[in-house]
Amino acid sequence: MNELSLYILDLVQNSIRAGARLVQVIIKLDTQKDLLVIEIIDDGCGMDEELLKRVTSPFTTTRTTRKVGLGLPMIKQQCEMTGGEFDIQSTPGEGTSLRLSFTASHMDLPPMGDLSGTMVSLITAASDGIDYVLIYSRDENEFEFDTRQIRETLGSDVPLSTPEVLSWIGDYINEGIDEANTNQP
């Protein structure tokens, strides 16, 4: 994968397969510290200690359709290649928290990619009511998107997967991220 947004897509799909009903994606860019942190927090089924110890091995997967799982091992390697850190915490029955950090200016850091497209893809695939929170911050500026607020505004008659709603969501996320990136003190 050559974009961080694609890693996020893959990792959030793990949360969905784990039965998560709420997935938070938190992205913090601190230009003073030259640090990019991505957190993915879910309320899925979680992992026991044994699986948690093995989860960064490419030969560990809970999928039955294939025998390897590359998402976590690859993103762990990306973190380490850029001088960052990889941390995963999980509690059975409560969920999983993944924290990825990167040196923001490192030449091996992949670009963010299409974050709004990733979120729209996840929302499209989650027609069964999974909610997402995206928090994107750059230094002191922050943008927050929460599907629960959108659902409340639309009411139960208009699903998030409606093409017009998805188009608006994509534009709204792009505008929010652009504003967070350009309104610097």
Buried (B, 14 or more C-beta within 10 A) or exposed (E): BEBBBBBBBBBBBBBBEBEBBBBBBBBBBBEEEEBBBBBBBBBBBBBEEEEBEEBBEEEBBEEEEEEEBEBBBBBBBBBEBBBBEBEBBBBEEEBBBBBBBBBBEBEEBBEBBBBBBBBBBBBEBBEEEBBBBBBBBBBEBBBEBBBEEBBEEEEEEEEBEEEEBBEEBBEBBBEBBEBBBEEEE
